[in-house]
């Protein structure tokens, strides 16, 4: 029932000129006793979100360093993903609770997906709540189970925790981005703090020249000679795309020529995405200086890279955010960033040093005006941000954290 993902091959040595030699040596030392370790990652979708982007880089690097790695994506129909989206929202504080029929749907698909697992593993890494229930139906298929939570659990609807935590008690560990996300509940497995990371060598992050980026951006409508604000994210209420449009309208009052691009993606596990896309388009009200695009418009990794490279200011105006990989992506490209002061974003953006943190539409607009009208200082701040990302949020560091965890739970 599950789909096996072909994630290709990568070489850790490609990072030789990017990260410190000491980190690469540490990775090889950590991997030596884990050689041949059988690992399976399970998540909800192969594209359209940060988890999939991480796995396309992490899985082949794990293989390159000597582990035996699989990646499986859940089977599910709309009825299932409607439930898992409700769980996703509930774990981030949505007040609506699951009813008995929805719980039965979740449990039925957990059993179906568990029955589709083939092979035996040393470690099963379960990404987020969608596949969390699988272990109850397939405990014997792996010696160790790790739950990786990618969202903000700092203020959850406790009904969802009370439903899900009994399913996770027998996991060996639960990974969170930040200590603040760890629920204070004795049913929780051993918590581990492990922020995510970006792949500096992926098509989405490789270096473009300004002329290359300018040409690609121009193909999608914006005038490359006029200032451009950008947000790259799912069309999701937690990303506040309507607030981004409102902030842009305030900026335009002071900088009349400024444009706004909003680039998102539609994921198979996000049934609300298209509806919120429509709401975003409606809020734009046909303004010719607002460009709203998605992967359905052939805007892929290369195009996102071009927009991030070319933009005068990149926003991530989230009101809840697990981490926000697009923040690291923008900083890695040396772009000035304005982002919500929520979740994992402050790990990446040191306010006033590597970017600006905001908590309102008005603050976001004010900071965007500052960046656009003082590009020299904004560029210096962005370069400090790039170095901060290099030191803390690139894929080899995430690989190191996983190897340490596998050893700590006795998987070697």
N, C-alpha and C positions, 0 to 999 in steps of 0.2 A: 504493500500500500504506500510506503514511503518512497520518495524519489532520491536516488543517489546522485550527488552533485559532482561533476568533474571539475575540480578546481585547478587543474594544470600543475605546473612545476615552477618553483622559484629557487633562487640560490641566496643564502644568507650572505655570501661573499659580495653580493651586489651592494650591500650596505657599508662596505669597507671605507668608502670615502665620506660617509655621512655620520656614522656614530663612532664612538671612541673604540680604539682597539681593545681596551680593557673589557668593555661590555661583550664584544664578540668572543674573547677568550673565556669569559665567565660562562657564556652560553654553551660553548663546547664542553667545558668542565661539568656543567650541570646535566648535559644531555648524555654523557658517556654511560652512566649507570642505568639510564632509561632506554637504551638502544633496543629497538624492536617493540616498545610499548604500544599496545593496540588501543587507539583512542577513536571514539565516535562522537562527533558534534551533531546535535539535533536542534533545529530551529524551525520557524514557521514559514520562511520564504527565502528564495534564492536571489531575489533582487528587490530593490525599492526601499531599503532601509540600512541603517548603520551596522546592524548585526551581520547581514550578508556581506557588506563591504569588508568588515573585519575578517570574516571567515575566508574570503577569497585570498586574503594575504596570509593569515595566520596558519591555515591548514597546510599549504605547501611549504611554508617555512618549518613547521613541525616535522613534515616528512623529510625535508632536506637535512635536518639535523639528526635524523635517525629513528623517528617514531613512525609507526604504521597507522595512518590516519584515514578515516572515512568521514563523510559529511552527508547527513540525511535531512531532507525537508519533509515536514508533515504532510499527510494527506488530509484534505478537508473540503467541505462544501460551504456555501454561504451560511447555512444555519450554524455551523461550527465557528466560522470566523466572526460572525456577529456576536457570538458568546465570548470568544476570546478578546474581541475588541472591548466588550463591556468589562471584562476582567482587567484588561490593560488600563482602562479609564478608572475603574474602581480602585485599583492599587495606587493610583495617583490622586485619589480623593473624591472621585465622582460619588454622589450620594445614592444613586440607584443601586439596589441589591439584585443579585441573581434570584430568579424563581426556581422552583423545583424542576420544571421542564428544561430550563437552560442548564442546570447542573447535570441532568441526565444526558443531555447532548454532549457536554464536555466529557463526561465519564465514558460515554459510548465511543467517542472518537479516540480517547486515550487508549481504550482497550483495542480498537481497530489498529491504531498505529503501533502499539506494542506488539500485536500479532504479526505485523509486517517486518519487524526487525529480524535480520539474519546475521549469523556469525556470533562470535564471542569476543568480548573486549575486556581490557584491563580497566579502562576509564570511560564512562559515559558522561559527556558534558552537555547538559540540558540548558538551552538558552531561553530564559524568560518563562512566563507562566503557561504559555500555550502547550508545550510538551511536558510540563512538570508532573502531570498525573500518570505518565507512562510507566514510571518505576513500579507502581503498585501492581502492574500487570506483566512486568518483564524483569523483575529484580534479579533473576539468575543469569541474565545475559551479560552482565558486567560485574566485575569484582568491586568496583568503586563508582560512586555516582556523585557528580558535582553539579550544583545548580548555579547558573550564571544569570544574575538579575541585571538588566541593562537600564531600568527605569528608576525614577525617583520614588522611594517608598517612605519618605519622611513624614507624610501625613496621609496615610491610606484610609480608605473605608474599611473599618475593622471586620465587617462582615466577610469581605473577600479574604482577609488573612485567616479568619477562623475557618473558612472553607478550604483554603489551599494548604495551610501549614501542616495539618495532619498528614498530607500526602508527601511531605518533604522531610519529615523527622528522621528518616533513615538514610538520608543523603550524608555523604562524608563531609561536605563543605558547601557553603553558599557564598558566592562572590558578589560583592557590591562595589560600586564606583567610589563611595565615600562612607565614612563611619556614620554620618548623619542619616544614611538610608537604611541602616540596620534596625529592624524592629526589635523592640525589647520584649521578647517572647521566648520562654524556655523551650518551645517546640521547634525553634529554628536550629538548623544544623550549624556547625562551627562557622562563624562569619570570617570572611577573608576580604581585605580591601585591595582592589585591583582596578585602577582607572583604565579605560580603553585607550586605543592608540590609532593613528592613521598610517597608511602605507605610503611613504614618500615616493615610492617607485611605481605606483599605480598610474594608469593613464589620467586619472582624475587629479593627480598631484605632480606629475613631471613638469619640468620648467618649460614654459612658453615664452617666446620673445614678445614684447609689447605689440609688435606689428602683427604677429600671428594671432594673438588674442583679439586685437582690434578688428581684424578681418572677419573672424568667426562671429564675434558679437554683432557686427554689422549685418551679417546674413540673416539675423533673426529680428531685425527691425530697429533697434536702438541706434541713434546717431552717435557714432564713436567720438565725435568732436564735442559732445556735450556731457556734463557730469552725469554719472550713473550711480544710483543706489541699488543694492542687490540683497535679496534674501534667498538662500537655498535651503529648502526644508520640505517635509511633507505638508500637504494641505490638511492641517490638523488644528483644532482650536487651541491646543497647548502651545503651538508655535506662533499664535496671534498674528496671522497674515492680515486680518482686518486692521489691527493696530499698526502694522507696518505701513499700510496705505494711508492711514490717518497721519502718521508721522511724516510721511513723504509730502502730504498736502501742506503741512506746516512748514517744512523745509522750502517748498516751492514758493511760499509767500516771500521768502528772503532771497532765494536763488531761483529765479523764474525758469531757467532752462533745464533744471534738474529732471532726470528721468528715473523711473523705477522698474527694475526687472525682478520678477518673482519666479524662481525655478524650483519645481517640485518633482516628486515621483509618485506614481501610483503603485502600491504594493498589493500583492494578492491577499495578504492577511489584514487589509485595512478597508472594510466595506464602506466606512464613512468618508473615505478620501475624496471620492468623486462628488459627493454632496457638498463637502466643504470647499472643494475647488469651485463649484458653481456659486457658492456664497461669496467667495473671494472675487470671482469675475463680476458678480452683481454689484459688489461694493466698489469695484473700480469704475463702474458706471460708464464704460466705453471710453474712458480718457485715453487719448492717443499716445500719451507719454507713459502709460503703464503697460508693461509687457509681461503677460502671465503665460508660463510655458511648463511643460512636463515631459516625461519620457515618451508620452503618447504623441508629442510633437517632434520626435526624433532628437530630443535634447538628452544626450547621454553623457558619459564621463568626460569626454574630450570637450564638449560644449560647456559643461559646468566648469571645467578647468579654465576655459577661456573667459567666461563671465567673471569668475573669482579673480583671475589675473588682471582683468581690465577695470573692474569696478573701482570707483573713487572711494566708496565706503561700503563695507559688507555688514549687514545686520544679522543678528540672530535674536529677535525680540521675543524670546520664549517667556511664557509665564509659568511653565513647569518644564523641567528638562532633566533627563537622566544624566547626560554629559554634554552632547552637542558637538559631534565630530566635525560639523561644518565650520565651527569656530577654529579648531586646530588647522583645518584645511586652508582657511583664509589666511591665518597667521603664517602658516608655512610658505605661502606665496607672497608674504610681505605686504599684505593688504591691511589697511586700518579697519578696526572692528568696533562695532557698537552692539552690545549684547545684554540680554536680561540678566539681572543679578539673582539668578536662581540656579538650583541644582549644581551640576558639575561645571557650569560655565566659569565661576570664579577660580577654579583650579587652573584655567587656561588664561583668563583675562585678569591681570593685576591692574585694578582701576587706576587710570592715569599713567601707567607705565607701559603696559603691553596692549592697551585698548581702553575702552570705556564701558562701565557697567551702568545700567539704567533700570528704573522700575516704573516708568510711565511713558506714555506717548510723547508728552512734552519734553521730557529729558532726552528721549531718543532723538527727537528732532533737533534739539539744541546741540547735542554732541555731533550729529551729522553735519550741521552747519559749521561747527568748529573745524571738523576734519576737512571739509571741502574748501573752506576759505583759508586754511593754513596747511597746505599739502606738505610742506617741508617738515614741520614738526610731526605731522601725522605719519610720514614715512619713517622717521626715526623711531617713533613708538612702535610701528609695525615691525621694524627690523629687530627690535628687542623682543617682540612677540615671537618672531621666527626662531630666535635662539632658545627661547623658553620652550617652544615645542620640540626642538631638536633634542634638548636635554631630557625631556620628560614624557613625550607623548608620541614616539615613533614605535613602529611594530616590533623591533628587536627587544625593546624593554618589556612589552606585553608578553612576548615569547618567554623571556626570562622569568616573569612572574608565574606563568603557567608551569614551567618546568620545576620551579621551586615548590609549587603547590602539589604537583604530582608526587614529588619526593616526600613532602610532608605528610601526605595521607597514606604513604606506604605502598604506592603503586609501582615503584621501581623493582 
